Amino acid sequence: TAFKYDENNFRELNCINCGLCNKHCPIRLAPMMLDNFAVNKDFGRGKRYGALSCINCGVCSYVCPAKRNLSQRISDMASAIKEGRTI
């Protein structure tokens, strides 16, 4: 049988606080916390907690059972910080 794309299987869910993203980050960032800062547009805290150090490997998003778009949001936040759009 051919693979059929089902958008319901790729929907982002609320964080379940499992910590897998933190455990697997190769540079020991806290993607779960950075994601929260990004969602709340708290770019100042994101910068202090290492958003600019993210290497955009995508491991955090890959291992997330809630299918959170962690790496994309952290990357977007890092871009906002670099452009000076911090709060």
Buried (B, 14 or more C-beta within 10 A) or exposed (E): EEEEEEEEEEEEEEBEEEEBBBEBBEEEBBBBBBBBBBEEEBBEBBBEBBBBEBEEEEBBBEBBEBEBBBBBBBBEBBEBBEEEEBE
